[in-house]
Amino acid sequence: MAGQKNKSALLRQRRHWRARERHNLRGTTERPRLNVFRSSKHIFAQVIDDSKGHTLASASTLDVTIRPQAKELSKVEEAKRVGKLVAERAQAAGIKQVVFDRGGFMYHGRVKALADASREAGLEF
């Protein structure tokens, strides 16, 4: 039971971090929000226009272009590929600048790898 108590406390804390971060972040039509969500197995990235409530581009480790190589790669390498893919898709949609939303997760590891790869692929934030 102690493990479950700690897990629920962590989830509550993560919700708090996410709410504090989203208070200051808003994606606009000119600068949409690059949102990151990571689970224990996968990582997801979406470029969102909050003023319209539309997702403009997205990528994840479940994507057909990334999934076949997933068994050979580490989670950080998968995150780099997702970052590059979401940046390419965003640029194809005409987006060059975004606001980075780490979603309450620490800017470290997979989240940092995704952000760095999307910067290298041409997104500005």
N, CA, C and O atoms as CSV, one atom per row, in Angstrom:
chain,resi,resn,atom,element,x,y,z
A,1,MET,N,N,0.805,-1.205,0.000
A,1,MET,CA,C,0.000,0.000,0.000
A,1,MET,C,C,0.846,1.266,0.000
A,1,MET,O,O,0.419,2.302,-0.510
A,2,ALA,N,N,2.035,1.187,0.566
A,2,ALA,CA,C,2.867,2.388,0.603
A,2,ALA,C,C,3.260,2.828,-0.799
A,2,ALA,O,O,3.373,4.025,-1.062
A,3,GLY,N,N,3.470,1.869,-1.707
A,3,GLY,CA,C,3.819,2.217,-3.080
A,3,GLY,C,C,2.703,2.970,-3.775
A,3,GLY,O,O,2.958,3.930,-4.503
A,4,GLN,N,N,1.461,2.540,-3.556
A,4,GLN,CA,C,0.319,3.210,-4.176
A,4,GLN,C,C,0.153,4.623,-3.624
A,4,GLN,O,O,-0.205,5.543,-4.358
A,5,LYS,N,N,0.412,4.788,-2.340
A,5,LYS,CA,C,0.295,6.111,-1.731
A,5,LYS,C,C,1.307,7.076,-2.348
A,5,LYS,O,O,0.981,8.226,-2.643
A,6,ASN,N,N,2.535,6.598,-2.540
A,6,ASN,CA,C,3.563,7.438,-3.146
A,6,ASN,C,C,3.244,7.748,-4.606
A,6,ASN,O,O,3.507,8.851,-5.084
A,7,LYS,N,N,2.676,6.769,-5.312
A,7,LYS,CA,C,2.337,6.976,-6.720
A,7,LYS,C,C,1.249,8.030,-6.868
A,7,LYS,O,O,1.334,8.891,-7.744
A,8,SER,N,N,0.231,7.969,-6.020
A,8,SER,CA,C,-0.839,8.964,-6.117
A,8,SER,C,C,-0.327,10.351,-5.730
A,8,SER,O,O,-0.779,11.353,-6.285
A,9,ALA,N,N,0.604,10.416,-4.791
A,9,ALA,CA,C,1.187,11.707,-4.423
A,9,ALA,C,C,1.992,12.276,-5.589
A,9,ALA,O,O,1.961,13.482,-5.838
A,10,LEU,N,N,2.711,11.414,-6.300
A,10,LEU,CA,C,3.479,11.862,-7.456
A,10,LEU,C,C,2.551,12.360,-8.560
A,10,LEU,O,O,2.826,13.388,-9.179
A,11,LEU,N,N,1.468,11.651,-8.810
A,11,LEU,CA,C,0.516,12.080,-9.834
A,11,LEU,C,C,-0.132,13.408,-9.459
A,11,LEU,O,O,-0.346,14.260,-10.321
A,12,ARG,N,N,-0.442,13.588,-8.191
A,12,ARG,CA,C,-1.025,14.847,-7.728
A,12,ARG,C,C,-0.023,15.990,-7.907
A,12,ARG,O,O,-0.390,17.082,-8.342
A,13,GLN,N,N,1.232,15.734,-7.572
A,13,GLN,CA,C,2.280,16.742,-7.736
A,13,GLN,C,C,2.480,17.082,-9.210
A,13,GLN,O,O,2.658,18.251,-9.553
A,14,ARG,N,N,2.452,16.063,-10.097
A,14,ARG,CA,C,2.624,16.303,-11.530
A,14,ARG,C,C,1.478,17.145,-12.078
A,14,ARG,O,O,1.695,18.024,-12.912
A,15,ARG,N,N,0.246,16.878,-11.606
A,15,ARG,CA,C,-0.905,17.691,-12.016
A,15,ARG,C,C,-0.708,19.144,-11.593
A,15,ARG,O,O,-1.041,20.065,-12.338
A,16,HIS,N,N,-0.167,19.340,-10.398
A,16,HIS,CA,C,0.094,20.686,-9.883
A,16,HIS,C,C,1.130,21.398,-10.757
A,16,HIS,O,O,0.936,22.556,-11.126
A,17,TRP,N,N,2.228,20.713,-11.088
A,17,TRP,CA,C,3.258,21.304,-11.938
A,17,TRP,C,C,2.686,21.677,-13.295
A,17,TRP,O,O,2.962,22.757,-13.818
A,18,ARG,N,N,1.878,20.767,-13.870
A,18,ARG,CA,C,1.301,21.007,-15.191
A,18,ARG,C,C,0.380,22.226,-15.158
A,18,ARG,O,O,0.400,23.043,-16.078
A,19,ALA,N,N,-0.424,22.350,-14.105
A,19,ALA,CA,C,-1.344,23.483,-13.999
A,19,ALA,C,C,-0.577,24.793,-13.858
A,19,ALA,O,O,-0.965,25.799,-14.453
A,20,ARG,N,N,0.499,24.798,-13.086
A,20,ARG,CA,C,1.301,26.014,-12.930
A,20,ARG,C,C,1.960,26.408,-14.237
A,20,ARG,O,O,2.029,27.589,-14.578
A,21,GLU,N,N,2.441,25.416,-14.963
A,21,GLU,CA,C,3.110,25.708,-16.225
A,21,GLU,C,C,2.110,26.199,-17.270
A,21,GLU,O,O,2.396,27.150,-17.996
A,22,ARG,N,N,0.961,25.573,-17.354
A,22,ARG,CA,C,-0.032,25.943,-18.365
A,22,ARG,C,C,-0.659,27.303,-18.078
A,22,ARG,O,O,-1.226,27.920,-18.980
A,23,HIS,N,N,-0.570,27.777,-16.844
A,23,HIS,CA,C,-1.088,29.103,-16.515
A,23,HIS,C,C,-0.369,30.179,-17.328
A,23,HIS,O,O,-0.971,31.182,-17.711
A,24,ASN,N,N,0.910,29.965,-17.587
A,24,ASN,CA,C,1.713,30.945,-18.314
A,24,ASN,C,C,1.874,30.626,-19.798
A,24,ASN,O,O,2.320,31.483,-20.561
A,25,LEU,N,N,1.522,29.416,-20.221
A,25,LEU,CA,C,1.718,29.016,-21.613
A,25,LEU,C,C,0.400,29.001,-22.364
A,25,LEU,O,O,-0.582,28.416,-21.906
A,26,ARG,N,N,0.385,29.643,-23.510
A,26,ARG,CA,C,-0.767,29.587,-24.403
A,26,ARG,C,C,-0.236,29.527,-25.825
A,26,ARG,O,O,0.628,30.317,-26.206
A,27,GLY,N,N,-0.743,28.606,-26.593
A,27,GLY,CA,C,-0.366,28.525,-27.991
A,27,GLY,C,C,-1.277,29.401,-28.827
A,27,GLY,O,O,-2.496,29.368,-28.658
A,28,THR,N,N,-0.708,30.175,-29.718
A,28,THR,CA,C,-1.488,31.040,-30.597
A,28,THR,C,C,-1.353,30.532,-32.028
A,28,THR,O,O,-0.655,29.553,-32.290
A,29,THR,N,N,-2.020,31.203,-32.933
A,29,THR,CA,C,-1.917,30.826,-34.338
A,29,THR,C,C,-0.505,31.084,-34.859
A,29,THR,O,O,0.014,30.302,-35.655
A,30,GLU,N,N,0.122,32.179,-34.414
A,30,GLU,CA,C,1.482,32.503,-34.852
A,30,GLU,C,C,2.520,31.602,-34.184
A,30,GLU,O,O,3.492,31.187,-34.815
A,31,ARG,N,N,2.303,31.304,-32.894
A,31,ARG,CA,C,3.237,30.467,-32.130
A,31,ARG,C,C,2.467,29.397,-31.380
A,31,ARG,O,O,2.122,29.593,-30.214
A,32,PRO,N,N,2.188,28.265,-32.023
A,32,PRO,CA,C,1.454,27.205,-31.330
A,32,PRO,C,C,2.305,26.536,-30.250
A,32,PRO,O,O,3.510,26.770,-30.154
A,33,ARG,N,N,1.661,25.714,-29.455
A,33,ARG,CA,C,2.302,25.067,-28.309
A,33,ARG,C,C,2.741,23.659,-28.697
A,33,ARG,O,O,1.951,22.884,-29.235
A,34,LEU,N,N,4.008,23.330,-28.421
A,34,LEU,CA,C,4.522,21.974,-28.615
A,34,LEU,C,C,4.383,21.251,-27.285
A,34,LEU,O,O,5.162,21.481,-26.361
A,35,ASN,N,N,3.392,20.379,-27.193
A,35,ASN,CA,C,3.076,19.677,-25.958
A,35,ASN,C,C,3.730,18.300,-25.966
A,35,ASN,O,O,3.729,17.615,-26.988
A,36,VAL,N,N,4.292,17.894,-24.819
A,36,VAL,CA,C,4.948,16.598,-24.688
A,36,VAL,C,C,4.267,15.809,-23.580
A,36,VAL,O,O,4.012,16.326,-22.492
A,37,PHE,N,N,3.978,14.542,-23.879
A,37,PHE,CA,C,3.491,13.619,-22.852
A,37,PHE,C,C,4.335,12.365,-22.944
A,37,PHE,O,O,4.572,11.846,-24.035
A,38,ARG,N,N,4.788,11.880,-21.805
A,38,ARG,CA,C,5.540,10.630,-21.816
A,38,ARG,C,C,4.907,9.652,-20.847
A,38,ARG,O,O,4.523,10.009,-19.734
A,39,SER,N,N,4.810,8.423,-21.292
A,39,SER,CA,C,4.370,7.344,-20.421
A,39,SER,C,C,5.593,6.484,-20.138
A,39,SER,O,O,6.706,6.842,-20.524
A,40,SER,N,N,5.400,5.370,-19.478
A,40,SER,CA,C,6.551,4.529,-19.165
A,40,SER,C,C,7.135,3.874,-20.415
A,40,SER,O,O,8.319,3.537,-20.433
A,41,LYS,N,N,6.324,3.686,-21.465
A,41,LYS,CA,C,6.803,3.024,-22.676
A,41,LYS,C,C,6.927,3.947,-23.885
A,41,LYS,O,O,7.778,3.718,-24.744
A,42,HIS,N,N,6.103,4.975,-23.967
A,42,HIS,CA,C,6.021,5.782,-25.181
A,42,HIS,C,C,6.141,7.270,-24.867
A,42,HIS,O,O,6.039,7.692,-23.715
A,43,ILE,N,N,6.362,8.053,-25.925
A,43,ILE,CA,C,6.386,9.506,-25.803
A,43,ILE,C,C,5.572,10.086,-26.956
A,43,ILE,O,O,5.629,9.591,-28.081
A,44,PHE,N,N,4.821,11.132,-26.663
A,44,PHE,CA,C,3.911,11.745,-27.623
A,44,PHE,C,C,4.213,13.236,-27.690
A,44,PHE,O,O,4.520,13.857,-26.672
A,45,ALA,N,N,4.125,13.812,-28.886
A,45,ALA,CA,C,4.324,15.250,-29.071
A,45,ALA,C,C,3.240,15.773,-30.001
A,45,ALA,O,O,2.937,15.158,-31.024
A,46,GLN,N,N,2.656,16.914,-29.639
A,46,GLN,CA,C,1.620,17.540,-30.449
A,46,GLN,C,C,1.899,19.033,-30.556
A,46,GLN,O,O,2.343,19.661,-29.595
A,47,VAL,N,N,1.637,19.591,-31.724
A,47,VAL,CA,C,1.690,21.037,-31.919
A,47,VAL,C,C,0.245,21.508,-31.924
A,47,VAL,O,O,-0.529,21.138,-32.807
A,48,ILE,N,N,-0.125,22.333,-30.929
A,48,ILE,CA,C,-1.522,22.686,-30.680
A,48,ILE,C,C,-1.714,24.191,-30.789
A,48,ILE,O,O,-0.933,24.970,-30.243
A,49,ASP,N,N,-2.765,24.591,-31.504
A,49,ASP,CA,C,-3.204,25.984,-31.549
A,49,ASP,C,C,-4.328,26.118,-30.527
A,49,ASP,O,O,-5.453,25.688,-30.782
A,50,ASP,N,N,-4.030,26.713,-29.367
A,50,ASP,CA,C,-5.011,26.807,-28.283
A,50,ASP,C,C,-6.145,27.772,-28.595
A,50,ASP,O,O,-7.244,27.622,-28.062
A,51,SER,N,N,-5.897,28.759,-29.448
A,51,SER,CA,C,-6.963,29.713,-29.752
A,51,SER,C,C,-8.091,29.047,-30.538
A,51,SER,O,O,-9.254,29.422,-30.386
A,52,LYS,N,N,-7.761,28.070,-31.372
A,52,LYS,CA,C,-8.775,27.336,-32.128
A,52,LYS,C,C,-9.092,25.976,-31.517
A,52,LYS,O,O,-10.144,25.395,-31.785
A,53,GLY,N,N,-8.173,25.472,-30.693
A,53,GLY,CA,C,-8.363,24.155,-30.102
A,53,GLY,C,C,-8.074,23.028,-31.081
A,53,GLY,O,O,-8.681,21.961,-30.996
A,54,HIS,N,N,-7.136,23.260,-32.026
A,54,HIS,CA,C,-6.820,22.271,-33.043
A,54,HIS,C,C,-5.394,21.764,-32.881
A,54,HIS,O,O,-4.491,22.508,-32.497
A,55,THR,N,N,-5.209,20.477,-33.184
A,55,THR,CA,C,-3.875,19.908,-33.260
A,55,THR,C,C,-3.380,20.064,-34.685
A,55,THR,O,O,-4.026,19.599,-35.625
A,56,LEU,N,N,-2.237,20.718,-34.852
A,56,LEU,CA,C,-1.716,21.026,-36.181
A,56,LEU,C,C,-0.743,19.963,-36.688
A,56,LEU,O,O,-0.666,19.719,-37.892
A,57,ALA,N,N,-0.005,19.335,-35.784
A,57,ALA,CA,C,0.934,18.274,-36.149
A,57,ALA,C,C,1.149,17.405,-34.920
A,57,ALA,O,O,1.047,17.879,-33.789
A,58,SER,N,N,1.447,16.134,-35.148
A,58,SER,CA,C,1.697,15.244,-34.016
A,58,SER,C,C,2.618,14.111,-34.439
A,58,SER,O,O,2.742,13.798,-35.623
A,59,ALA,N,N,3.260,13.504,-33.448
A,59,ALA,CA,C,4.108,12.338,-33.667
A,59,ALA,C,C,4.238,11.602,-32.344
A,59,ALA,O,O,4.119,12.203,-31.277
A,60,SER,N,N,4.479,10.312,-32.416
A,60,SER,CA,C,4.685,9.516,-31.206
A,60,SER,C,C,5.506,8.287,-31.549
A,60,SER,O,O,5.783,8.019,-32.718
A,61,THR,N,N,5.892,7.546,-30.530
A,61,THR,CA,C,6.629,6.309,-30.755
A,61,THR,C,C,5.718,5.226,-31.311
A,61,THR,O,O,6.204,4.184,-31.752
A,62,LEU,N,N,4.425,5.445,-31.301
A,62,LEU,CA,C,3.486,4.502,-31.897
A,62,LEU,C,C,3.308,4.747,-33.390
A,62,LEU,O,O,2.597,3.996,-34.057
A,63,ASP,N,N,3.942,5.784,-33.921
A,63,ASP,CA,C,3.836,6.128,-35.331
A,63,ASP,C,C,4.462,5.026,-36.191
A,63,ASP,O,O,5.449,4.408,-35.792
A,64,VAL,N,N,3.889,4.787,-37.360
A,64,VAL,CA,C,4.351,3.688,-38.215
A,64,VAL,C,C,5.770,3.907,-38.736
A,64,VAL,O,O,6.441,2.938,-39.091
A,65,THR,N,N,6.242,5.145,-38.790
A,65,THR,CA,C,7.600,5.395,-39.267
A,65,THR,C,C,8.652,5.161,-38.183
A,65,THR,O,O,9.826,4.975,-38.502
A,66,ILE,N,N,8.259,5.166,-36.927
A,66,ILE,CA,C,9.201,4.999,-35.819
A,66,ILE,C,C,9.100,3.615,-35.190
A,66,ILE,O,O,10.109,3.050,-34.767
A,67,ARG,N,N,7.918,3.078,-35.125
A,67,ARG,CA,C,7.666,1.842,-34.390
A,67,ARG,C,C,8.491,0.631,-34.847
A,67,ARG,O,O,8.924,-0.139,-33.990
A,68,PRO,N,N,8.734,0.417,-36.155
A,68,PRO,CA,C,9.504,-0.776,-36.537
A,68,PRO,C,C,10.910,-0.835,-35.933
A,68,PRO,O,O,11.404,-1.926,-35.647
A,69,GLN,N,N,11.561,0.312,-35.733
A,69,GLN,CA,C,12.910,0.316,-35.169
A,69,GLN,C,C,12.909,0.446,-33.654
A,69,GLN,O,O,13.977,0.505,-33.046
A,70,ALA,N,N,11.744,0.491,-33.035
A,70,ALA,CA,C,11.655,0.804,-31.606
A,70,ALA,C,C,12.348,-0.224,-30.726
A,70,ALA,O,O,12.869,0.131,-29.669
A,71,LYS,N,N,12.368,-1.481,-31.129
A,71,LYS,CA,C,12.958,-2.514,-30.274
A,71,LYS,C,C,14.473,-2.373,-30.175
A,71,LYS,O,O,15.068,-2.749,-29.164
A,72,GLU,N,N,15.097,-1.834,-31.217
A,72,GLU,CA,C,16.553,-1.715,-31.219
A,72,GLU,C,C,17.045,-0.436,-30.554
A,72,GLU,O,O,18.226,-0.332,-30.222
A,73,LEU,N,N,16.157,0.544,-30.352
A,73,LEU,CA,C,16.564,1.851,-29.846
A,73,LEU,C,C,16.268,2.001,-28.358
A,73,LEU,O,O,15.383,1.344,-27.810
A,74,SER,N,N,17.031,2.882,-27.725
A,74,SER,CA,C,16.719,3.233,-26.342
A,74,SER,C,C,15.564,4.231,-26.342
A,74,SER,O,O,15.205,4.762,-27.393
A,75,LYS,N,N,14.991,4.485,-25.189
A,75,LYS,CA,C,13.868,5.423,-25.098
A,75,LYS,C,C,14.298,6.843,-25.455
A,75,LYS,O,O,13.509,7.606,-26.014
A,76,VAL,N,N,15.527,7.199,-25.141
A,76,VAL,CA,C,16.028,8.536,-25.472
A,76,VAL,C,C,16.183,8.672,-26.986
A,76,VAL,O,O,15.862,9.719,-27.549
A,77,GLU,N,N,16.671,7.627,-27.645
A,77,GLU,CA,C,16.797,7.661,-29.104
A,77,GLU,C,C,15.426,7.733,-29.765
A,77,GLU,O,O,15.254,8.425,-30.768
A,78,GLU,N,N,14.451,7.021,-29.206
A,78,GLU,CA,C,13.083,7.107,-29.726
A,78,GLU,C,C,12.549,8.529,-29.589
A,78,GLU,O,O,11.897,9.038,-30.501
A,79,ALA,N,N,12.823,9.171,-28.454
A,79,ALA,CA,C,12.361,10.543,-28.231
A,79,ALA,C,C,12.996,11.495,-29.244
A,79,ALA,O,O,12.341,12.426,-29.714
A,80,LYS,N,N,14.262,11.269,-29.581
A,80,LYS,CA,C,14.923,12.102,-30.591
A,80,LYS,C,C,14.228,11.959,-31.942
A,80,LYS,O,O,14.018,12.947,-32.644
A,81,ARG,N,N,13.875,10.740,-32.299
A,81,ARG,CA,C,13.189,10.523,-33.580
A,81,ARG,C,C,11.811,11.174,-33.584
A,81,ARG,O,O,11.392,11.734,-34.597
A,82,VAL,N,N,11.107,11.105,-32.458
A,82,VAL,CA,C,9.791,11.748,-32.366
A,82,VAL,C,C,9.945,13.258,-32.501
A,82,VAL,O,O,9.147,13.899,-33.184
A,83,GLY,N,N,10.959,13.834,-31.860
A,83,GLY,CA,C,11.200,15.270,-31.966
A,83,GLY,C,C,11.490,15.709,-33.386
A,83,GLY,O,O,10.983,16.733,-33.843
A,84,LYS,N,N,12.305,14.935,-34.084
A,84,LYS,CA,C,12.620,15.263,-35.473
A,84,LYS,C,C,11.372,15.147,-36.346
A,84,LYS,O,O,11.132,16.002,-37.199
A,85,LEU,N,N,10.577,14.098,-36.139
A,85,LEU,CA,C,9.382,13.873,-36.955
A,85,LEU,C,C,8.325,14.947,-36.722
A,85,LEU,O,O,7.711,15.421,-37.678
A,86,VAL,N,N,8.104,15.338,-35.468
A,86,VAL,CA,C,7.097,16.372,-35.197
A,86,VAL,C,C,7.556,17.718,-35.754
A,86,VAL,O,O,6.728,18.518,-36.189
A,87,ALA,N,N,8.857,17.975,-35.745
A,87,ALA,CA,C,9.367,19.224,-36.324
A,87,ALA,C,C,9.171,19.244,-37.838
A,87,ALA,O,O,8.791,20.269,-38.404
A,88,GLU,N,N,9.430,18.116,-38.488
A,88,GLU,CA,C,9.223,18.042,-39.938
A,88,GLU,C,C,7.754,18.243,-40.293
A,88,GLU,O,O,7.431,18.949,-41.248
A,89,ARG,N,N,6.871,17.623,-39.525
A,89,ARG,CA,C,5.436,17.756,-39.794
A,89,ARG,C,C,4.943,19.172,-39.506
A,89,ARG,O,O,4.074,19.683,-40.211
A,90,ALA,N,N,5.491,19.798,-38.484
A,90,ALA,CA,C,5.100,21.178,-38.173
A,90,ALA,C,C,5.562,22.120,-39.280
A,90,ALA,O,O,4.820,23.015,-39.682
A,91,GLN,N,N,6.771,21.924,-39.769
A,91,GLN,CA,C,7.274,22.776,-40.844
A,91,GLN,C,C,6.492,22.555,-42.130
A,91,GLN,O,O,6.301,23.492,-42.905
A,92,ALA,N,N,6.038,21.329,-42.366
A,92,ALA,CA,C,5.200,21.063,-43.537
A,92,ALA,C,C,3.863,21.792,-43.423
A,92,ALA,O,O,3.252,22.140,-44.434
A,93,ALA,N,N,3.407,22.023,-42.183
A,93,ALA,CA,C,2.165,22.765,-41.952
A,93,ALA,C,C,2.407,24.272,-41.907
A,93,ALA,O,O,1.474,25.043,-41.681
A,94,GLY,N,N,3.661,24.700,-42.120
A,94,GLY,CA,C,3.979,26.126,-42.155
A,94,GLY,C,C,4.293,26.737,-40.806
A,94,GLY,O,O,4.149,27.948,-40.632
A,95,ILE,N,N,4.718,25.929,-39.844
A,95,ILE,CA,C,5.016,26.407,-38.492
A,95,ILE,C,C,6.524,26.416,-38.292
A,95,ILE,O,O,7.192,25.405,-38.511
A,96,LYS,N,N,7.058,27.557,-37.875
A,96,LYS,CA,C,8.493,27.676,-37.629
A,96,LYS,C,C,8.801,27.922,-36.150
A,96,LYS,O,O,9.837,27.476,-35.655
A,97,GLN,N,N,7.911,28.627,-35.439
A,97,GLN,CA,C,8.131,28.947,-34.031
A,97,GLN,C,C,7.037,28.317,-33.183
A,97,GLN,O,O,5.864,28.321,-33.557
A,98,VAL,N,N,7.437,27.773,-32.031
A,98,VAL,CA,C,6.489,27.166,-31.100
A,98,VAL,C,C,6.829,27.591,-29.678
A,98,VAL,O,O,7.904,28.130,-29.411
A,99,VAL,N,N,5.891,27.337,-28.776
A,99,VAL,CA,C,6.109,27.493,-27.340
A,99,VAL,C,C,6.214,26.082,-26.781
A,99,VAL,O,O,5.313,25.271,-26.995
A,100,PHE,N,N,7.301,25.769,-26.064
A,100,PHE,CA,C,7.511,24.407,-25.575
A,100,PHE,C,C,6.774,24.191,-24.263
A,100,PHE,O,O,6.972,24.935,-23.302
A,101,ASP,N,N,5.921,23.168,-24.223
A,101,ASP,CA,C,5.158,22.788,-23.036
A,101,ASP,C,C,5.621,21.403,-22.620
A,101,ASP,O,O,5.283,20.409,-23.263
A,102,ARG,N,N,6.400,21.337,-21.535
A,102,ARG,CA,C,6.935,20.056,-21.094
A,102,ARG,C,C,5.912,19.215,-20.345
A,102,ARG,O,O,6.208,18.083,-19.962
A,103,GLY,N,N,4.724,19.745,-20.130
A,103,GLY,CA,C,3.631,18.970,-19.557
A,103,GLY,C,C,3.834,18.552,-18.116
A,103,GLY,O,O,3.304,17.522,-17.698
A,104,GLY,N,N,4.583,19.320,-17.346
A,104,GLY,CA,C,4.797,18.983,-15.947
A,104,GLY,C,C,5.941,18.017,-15.720
A,104,GLY,O,O,6.271,17.711,-14.574
A,105,PHE,N,N,6.555,17.529,-16.790
A,105,PHE,CA,C,7.687,16.615,-16.657
A,105,PHE,C,C,8.971,17.431,-16.564
A,105,PHE,O,O,9.060,18.531,-17.109
A,106,MET,N,N,9.962,16.883,-15.872
A,106,MET,CA,C,11.237,17.575,-15.745
A,106,MET,C,C,11.911,17.684,-17.108
A,106,MET,O,O,11.809,16.769,-17.925
A,107,TYR,N,N,12.592,18.787,-17.354
A,107,TYR,CA,C,13.310,18.987,-18.609
A,107,TYR,C,C,14.625,18.229,-18.517
A,107,TYR,O,O,15.681,18.809,-18.265
A,108,HIS,N,N,14.538,16.919,-18.726
A,108,HIS,CA,C,15.677,16.030,-18.554
A,108,HIS,C,C,15.362,14.734,-19.283
A,108,HIS,O,O,14.194,14.372,-19.418
A,109,GLY,N,N,16.364,14.046,-19.745
A,109,GLY,CA,C,16.160,12.736,-20.343
A,109,GLY,C,C,15.397,12.790,-21.654
A,109,GLY,O,O,15.801,13.474,-22.595
A,110,ARG,N,N,14.276,12.052,-21.706
A,110,ARG,CA,C,13.509,11.939,-22.948
A,110,ARG,C,C,12.883,13.260,-23.373
A,110,ARG,O,O,12.817,13.556,-24.566
A,111,VAL,N,N,12.423,14.057,-22.414
A,111,VAL,CA,C,11.803,15.346,-22.744
A,111,VAL,C,C,12.850,16.283,-23.348
A,111,VAL,O,O,12.576,16.966,-24.334
A,112,LYS,N,N,14.027,16.315,-22.767
A,112,LYS,CA,C,15.111,17.158,-23.284
A,112,LYS,C,C,15.573,16.664,-24.648
A,112,LYS,O,O,15.854,17.474,-25.531
A,113,ALA,N,N,15.657,15.352,-24.837
A,113,ALA,CA,C,16.078,14.796,-26.123
A,113,ALA,C,C,15.093,15.163,-27.223
A,113,ALA,O,O,15.501,15.503,-28.334
A,114,LEU,N,N,13.802,15.098,-26.926
A,114,LEU,CA,C,12.780,15.482,-27.901
A,114,LEU,C,C,12.906,16.961,-28.254
A,114,LEU,O,O,12.836,17.327,-29.427
A,115,ALA,N,N,13.090,17.805,-27.252
A,115,ALA,CA,C,13.208,19.245,-27.489
A,115,ALA,C,C,14.449,19.567,-28.316
A,115,ALA,O,O,14.379,20.361,-29.254
A,116,ASP,N,N,15.574,18.960,-27.980
A,116,ASP,CA,C,16.811,19.226,-28.720
A,116,ASP,C,C,16.709,18.766,-30.175
A,116,ASP,O,O,17.176,19.456,-31.081
A,117,ALA,N,N,16.100,17.606,-30.394
A,117,ALA,CA,C,15.964,17.088,-31.759
A,117,ALA,C,C,15.032,17.959,-32.594
A,117,ALA,O,O,15.276,18.164,-33.783
A,118,SER,N,N,13.978,18.467,-31.986
A,118,SER,CA,C,13.070,19.324,-32.752
A,118,SER,C,C,13.719,20.679,-33.049
A,118,SER,O,O,13.440,21.282,-34.085
A,119,ARG,N,N,14.582,21.162,-32.147
A,119,ARG,CA,C,15.339,22.388,-32.421
A,119,ARG,C,C,16.309,22.173,-33.585
A,119,ARG,O,O,16.420,23.010,-34.480
A,120,GLU,N,N,17.005,21.038,-33.555
A,120,GLU,CA,C,17.964,20.742,-34.623
A,120,GLU,C,C,17.268,20.587,-35.972
A,120,GLU,O,O,17.849,20.886,-37.015
A,121,ALA,N,N,16.015,20.116,-35.947
A,121,ALA,CA,C,15.264,19.922,-37.190
A,121,ALA,C,C,14.668,21.228,-37.708
A,121,ALA,O,O,14.100,21.253,-38.800
A,122,GLY,N,N,14.790,22.324,-36.935
A,122,GLY,CA,C,14.387,23.618,-37.464
A,122,GLY,C,C,13.314,24.376,-36.709
A,122,GLY,O,O,13.008,25.511,-37.073
A,123,LEU,N,N,12.723,23.788,-35.661
A,123,LEU,CA,C,11.736,24.542,-34.880
A,123,LEU,C,C,12.455,25.515,-33.955
A,123,LEU,O,O,13.530,25.208,-33.438
A,124,GLU,N,N,11.870,26.674,-33.749
A,124,GLU,CA,C,12.455,27.681,-32.862
A,124,GLU,C,C,11.598,27.826,-31.614
A,124,GLU,O,O,10.390,28.048,-31.695
A,125,PHE,N,N,12.245,27.697,-30.453
A,125,PHE,CA,C,11.596,27.985,-29.168
A,125,PHE,C,C,12.630,28.241,-28.115
A,125,PHE,O,O,12.285,28.502,-26.962
